[in-house]
Amino acid sequence: MHPEKQTHDFEPKIIAFVCTWCTYAGADLAGTSRMQYPANVRVLKFPCTGRIDPVFILKAFQQGADGVLVSGCHPGDCHYIAGNFHARRRFAAFRKLLEFVGVDLNRLQFSWVSAAEGGKWVEVVTDLTEKVRAMGPMTEFKELAMEEQWSGAINTPELKEAYSQI
Amino acid sequence: MTEPIDTSIYSAVTAAIQTEAQRILAAGLVTAIVGYAASRRNGSTQPIIVTDAAAAEKLIFTPASVNNLALYLTKAKKEIPKKGKIGIVVKGCDLKAIVGLMGEAQLKRNDLYLIGVPCAGVLASTVQPSTALTADTIASKCTECDARLPSDCDYVPNVQLPTQPQLAGKYAVEIARLEALTPAERWAYWKEQFAKCIKCYACRQVCPFCFCEQCLCDRNKPQMVDTTPRPAGNTAWHIVRAMHLAGRCAGCAECERVCPMDIPLNLLNRKMAKELKELYDYEAGFEVNDKGPLTTYTDKDDQSFIK
């Protein structure tokens, strides 16, 4: 009945921020339809994609996520009329910012999954999991979080002088 | 190459500001004027609030008039209606900040008396205030300024702006350099820059748009951004700061000027401004808009990045 379970060297942690009206219901549909998808994904339910603050994504990466998925209603289907339109603009801008700071955007996926698209949910989650698995663990933010103290380089004359006087 | 920049108009501008300030204070049109006055260090200026017509002669404008005075309106904005109109001396970049604040309903045009300054540029924060203004000592923001002459002010001194030498836009060059790097190289660059941060929050205190009474980054239930000056919290703070200013920043570069650790903060803001211009054709300007690019939407926004 179940496909043979594969074992991997690396199981990525995927955090999915989903809207309660569409994608959460879509994921629920995938479950009740007995569709199989990777157990790497941790689903966090929000009222709307408009509620998903970019800082949540940063926090997820800092706390050890290897990939992040943000998913909500298709444009025009928002329960709150325009939440996903605002989210679309905000995340378009946020992606550009992360890219400029040097984050690999392949770890960050956005999607529209409606309540009827259990199959699409499975596809999106599987694709992202496999993509992130191939990329290996996300180390950048975790390394930062491991550093316990101020770590700036003392490389200017002013700083060197101030440091020598301590 | 130290091409000098003509700032001879500033003496005429100073005289005109003093005359106008005296007139409007004496006539009771305003109760106070926020402007620049000479400070103790040779050539430097500091913000001053003048409430008496006799003290109007203290007001000056020099290449060292670097502050964005719009800041004093946001922190004091609750007092304005009680006290009457406030006059303020603004450069073009400062006026953009005031316009942005009006768009966000933080200020009312009727509460302000704007004294616009035709500006040939101000000094960079890294040089002594008595230095002559040249292509090398000019502030980075002035190399790509498109707002030398403020518009829609109540009063603008009638002087002719001298023609400027063509300057290479310092931010544009630096953004292009970083964009050409690989993500890993960019991460290394910003990691080094953010590691310097000591979380003094001077960038936040000086920003006219950081007017929230409680900042997200000061909250600890839930704590979204680590408050200690450790690398994780520093990186998160600077990303959140850039994101919260995206589509609002007027590009006055005060954050970068006040940063004691010389982090190129305005680079992030300029990058976001550039992206928002490309994506939604929005630019900070002299026109009051109720909605910024991230508080509005259209049905046809780009969604090529969404599955």
Interface residues (C-beta under 8 A of the other chain):
Chain A: D53 P54 V55 F56 L58 K59 Q62 P75 G76 A82 F85 H86 R88 R89 R90 F91 A92 A93 F94 R95 K96 L97 L98 E99 F100 V101 G102 V103 D104 Q109 F110 S111 W112 V124 E140 F141 L144 A145 E147 E148 Q149 W150 S151 G152 A153 T156
Chain B: L178 E179 P183 A184 E185 R186 W187 A188 Y189 W190 K191 E192 A195 K196 C197 I198 L216 M224 V225 P229 R230 P231 A232 T235 A236 I239 V240 A242 M243 A246 G247 M261 D262 L268 K271 M272 E275 L276 L279 Y280 P293 L294 T295 T296 Y297 T298 D299 D301 D302 Q303 F305 I306 K307
